[in-house]
Amino acid sequence: MEVAVMSVDALVETKRPGWPEILVGLAVMAVVGYGLPITLDRTGVTDGFSPVTSGLILAALSGVAGLLAFAAAARIRSTNWSDLGIRPTTGRWLLIGVAGGLVALVVSRLVAATVYYLTGPSENIQQPYLDAAGDGILTLILSFLFLAVLTPIGEEFLFRGIVTTALLRYGTVVGVVGSSLIFALMHGLNLVFVTALVVGLVAAEVFRRSGSIWPAVAVHVTNNLLGQVLALLVAGAA
């Protein structure tokens, strides 16, 4: 049975989050997702950890941080989660999300390859995530669950549910492009920026049109899942 959906643009304006939610969400994301790993490393807590263990912790934190940031932001006005896109969707929109993820994967890799060709090699900041999958079937499964399921859910809840919804009050271009730039910048100024920007643009537009977070999650899951498979294949062939 098809479930009726409403675009984010049709949400009641008074229920739309604003800058307080954006700032709180990004602050929590920065502290938990980025500040905590740096603190653990500098204080020596992770000194005895293997690269696999460290990689799994980083992979899990990226998703957990997004969910904590979303929850903190949503509590500011006790906003109903359905007004943030946490609502059912249709099978058609999920398929559109998967197709969007495939498009984002191809486009982002082509752009990233062009940037790599023009600027030369840089530090592989994704190496810890590859390490996380390198110690047998269990760590491989955990790595995929963290990076291809938990991370997309956490990041989409925050960056689409909070940030995109809030910025759409200024119009479609600001909502979609602005939230995608913030999403990409939170990944750093590196090759991952390109991938994050393309994924963000596709996910934000699918989210805006469908009115549900789940097609955007499907975009993100598809990109991360296939991207992780490609990265492991390339690493194995090297």
C-alpha positions as CSV (number, residue, x, y, z in Angstrom):
1,M,0.0,0.0,0.0
2,E,1.4,3.4,-1.0
3,V,1.9,6.0,1.7
4,A,1.0,9.5,1.0
5,V,3.9,11.9,1.4
6,M,4.3,15.7,1.6
7,S,7.3,17.7,0.3
8,V,9.3,19.5,2.9
9,D,8.3,22.8,1.3
10,A,4.7,22.0,2.4
11,L,5.5,21.8,6.1
12,V,3.9,24.4,8.4
13,E,6.4,27.3,8.5
14,T,6.2,27.7,12.3
15,K,7.3,24.2,12.8
16,R,10.4,24.6,10.7
17,P,13.7,24.6,12.7
18,G,16.0,27.5,12.4
19,W,19.6,28.7,13.2
20,P,19.5,27.6,16.8
21,E,18.9,24.0,15.7
22,I,21.6,24.2,13.0
23,L,24.2,25.6,15.3
24,V,23.5,23.1,18.2
25,G,23.4,20.2,15.8
26,L,26.7,21.1,14.1
27,A,28.3,21.8,17.5
28,V,27.4,18.4,18.8
29,M,28.5,16.7,15.6
30,A,31.8,18.5,15.8
31,V,32.4,17.6,19.4
32,V,31.4,14.0,19.2
33,G,32.3,13.1,15.7
34,Y,35.6,15.0,15.4
35,G,36.6,16.4,18.8
36,L,36.2,13.1,20.7
37,P,38.5,11.0,18.4
38,I,41.2,13.8,18.5
39,T,40.9,13.9,22.3
40,L,41.2,10.1,22.7
41,D,44.2,10.1,20.4
42,R,46.0,13.0,22.1
43,T,45.4,11.6,25.6
44,G,46.8,8.3,24.7
45,V,43.6,6.3,25.3
46,T,43.9,4.7,21.8
47,D,47.6,4.0,22.0
48,G,47.1,0.3,22.6
49,F,44.4,-0.1,20.0
50,S,45.1,-1.8,16.7
51,P,44.4,0.0,13.4
52,V,41.3,-2.2,13.0
53,T,39.9,-1.3,16.4
54,S,40.6,2.4,15.9
55,G,39.0,2.3,12.4
56,L,35.8,0.7,13.8
57,I,35.5,3.3,16.6
58,L,35.8,6.1,14.0
59,A,33.3,4.4,11.7
60,A,30.8,4.0,14.5
61,L,31.3,7.5,15.9
62,S,30.4,9.2,12.6
63,G,26.9,7.7,12.8
64,V,26.4,8.0,16.5
65,A,27.5,11.7,16.4
66,G,24.9,12.4,13.8
67,L,22.1,10.8,15.8
68,L,23.1,12.6,19.0
69,A,23.3,15.9,17.1
70,F,19.9,15.4,15.6
71,A,18.4,14.6,18.9
72,A,19.9,17.6,20.6
73,A,18.8,20.0,17.8
74,A,15.2,18.5,17.7
75,R,14.9,19.1,21.5
76,I,15.3,22.9,21.3
77,R,11.7,23.4,20.4
78,S,10.5,19.9,21.1
79,T,9.8,19.6,17.4
80,N,7.7,16.7,16.2
81,W,10.1,14.4,14.3
82,S,7.6,14.0,11.4
83,D,8.0,17.7,10.7
84,L,11.7,17.0,10.2
85,G,11.0,14.4,7.6
86,I,11.2,11.3,9.9
87,R,8.1,9.9,8.3
88,P,7.1,6.9,6.1
89,T,7.7,7.0,2.4
90,T,6.9,4.9,-0.7
91,G,8.7,2.1,-2.4
92,R,8.9,4.4,-5.5
93,W,10.8,7.1,-3.6
94,L,13.2,4.5,-2.1
95,L,14.0,3.3,-5.6
96,I,14.5,6.9,-6.7
97,G,16.9,7.2,-3.7
98,V,18.9,4.2,-4.8
99,A,19.1,5.5,-8.3
100,G,20.2,8.8,-7.0
101,G,22.9,7.1,-5.0
102,L,24.2,5.4,-8.1
103,V,24.3,8.7,-10.0
104,A,26.1,10.4,-7.0
105,L,28.6,7.6,-6.9
106,V,29.5,7.9,-10.6
107,V,29.5,11.7,-10.8
108,S,31.5,12.2,-7.5
109,R,34.2,9.7,-8.5
110,L,34.6,11.3,-11.9
111,V,34.9,14.7,-10.4
112,A,37.2,13.4,-7.6
113,A,39.4,11.7,-10.3
114,T,39.7,15.0,-12.2
115,V,40.6,16.9,-9.0
116,Y,43.2,14.2,-8.2
117,Y,44.7,14.4,-11.7
118,L,44.9,18.2,-11.5
119,T,46.2,18.6,-8.0
120,G,48.1,15.3,-7.4
121,P,48.0,12.8,-4.6
122,S,47.0,13.8,-1.1
123,E,46.7,12.1,2.3
124,N,44.2,9.2,2.3
125,I,41.9,10.2,5.2
126,Q,39.8,7.2,4.5
127,Q,42.5,4.8,5.4
128,P,41.3,4.2,9.0
129,Y,38.0,3.0,7.5
130,L,39.7,0.6,5.2
131,D,41.7,-0.7,8.2
132,A,38.4,-1.3,10.0
133,A,37.5,-3.9,7.4
134,G,40.8,-5.7,7.3
135,D,40.7,-8.3,10.0
136,G,38.3,-11.0,9.0
137,I,34.6,-11.4,8.2
138,L,33.4,-10.0,11.6
139,T,35.2,-6.7,11.2
140,L,34.2,-6.5,7.6
141,I,30.6,-6.9,8.5
142,L,30.9,-4.3,11.3
143,S,32.6,-1.9,9.0
144,F,29.8,-2.1,6.4
145,L,27.1,-1.8,9.1
146,F,28.8,1.3,10.6
147,L,29.8,3.1,7.3
148,A,27.0,2.0,5.0
149,V,24.0,1.9,7.4
150,L,24.7,3.8,10.7
151,T,26.6,6.7,9.2
152,P,24.1,7.5,6.5
153,I,21.2,7.4,9.0
154,G,23.0,9.6,11.5
155,E,24.2,12.1,9.0
156,E,21.0,12.3,7.0
157,F,18.9,12.9,10.2
158,L,21.2,15.8,11.0
159,F,22.1,17.3,7.7
160,R,18.8,16.8,5.9
161,G,16.3,16.5,8.8
162,I,17.7,19.6,10.6
163,V,20.0,21.6,8.3
164,T,18.1,21.3,5.0
165,T,14.7,21.7,6.6
166,A,15.9,24.8,8.4
167,L,17.5,26.4,5.3
168,L,14.6,25.7,3.0
169,R,12.8,28.7,4.7
170,Y,15.1,30.8,2.4
171,G,14.2,29.0,-0.7
172,T,15.1,25.8,-2.7
173,V,18.5,26.9,-3.8
174,V,19.7,28.0,-0.3
175,G,18.1,24.9,1.3
176,V,19.5,22.3,-1.1
177,V,22.9,23.9,-2.0
178,G,23.5,25.5,1.3
179,S,22.9,22.4,3.3
180,S,25.0,20.4,0.9
181,L,28.0,22.8,1.3
182,I,27.8,22.6,5.1
183,F,27.6,18.8,4.8
184,A,30.7,18.7,2.5
185,L,32.7,21.2,4.7
186,M,32.1,19.1,7.7
187,H,34.0,16.4,5.9
188,G,37.0,18.7,5.4
189,L,38.7,20.3,2.4
190,N,40.0,17.2,0.7
191,L,38.8,14.7,-2.0
192,V,36.0,13.5,0.3
193,F,34.6,17.1,0.1
194,V,33.7,16.4,-3.6
195,T,31.9,13.2,-2.8
196,A,30.1,14.7,0.1
197,L,29.0,17.7,-1.9
198,V,27.5,15.5,-4.7
199,V,25.9,13.1,-2.3
200,G,24.5,16.1,-0.3
201,L,23.0,17.7,-3.4
202,V,21.2,14.6,-4.5
203,A,20.1,13.6,-1.0
204,A,18.8,17.1,-0.2
205,E,16.8,17.3,-3.4
206,V,15.3,13.9,-3.0
207,F,14.5,14.8,0.6
208,R,12.9,18.1,-0.4
209,R,10.7,16.5,-3.0
210,S,9.7,13.4,-1.1
211,G,9.2,15.0,2.3
212,S,10.8,12.0,3.9
213,I,14.3,11.3,5.2
214,W,14.4,7.7,4.0
215,P,14.9,8.3,0.3
216,A,17.9,10.5,1.2
217,V,19.1,7.7,3.5
218,A,18.8,5.4,0.5
219,V,21.0,7.8,-1.6
220,H,23.6,7.8,1.1
221,V,23.5,4.1,1.8
222,T,23.9,3.2,-1.9
223,N,26.9,5.6,-2.3
224,N,28.6,4.5,0.9
225,L,28.0,0.8,0.3
226,L,29.2,0.7,-3.3
227,G,32.0,3.2,-2.5
228,Q,33.3,1.0,0.3
229,V,33.2,-2.1,-2.0
230,L,35.1,-0.2,-4.7
231,A,37.7,1.1,-2.2
232,L,38.3,-2.5,-0.8
233,L,38.6,-3.9,-4.3
234,V,41.2,-1.2,-5.3
235,A,43.1,-1.7,-2.0
236,G,43.1,-5.5,-2.6
237,A,44.4,-5.1,-6.2
238,A,47.2,-2.7,-5.1
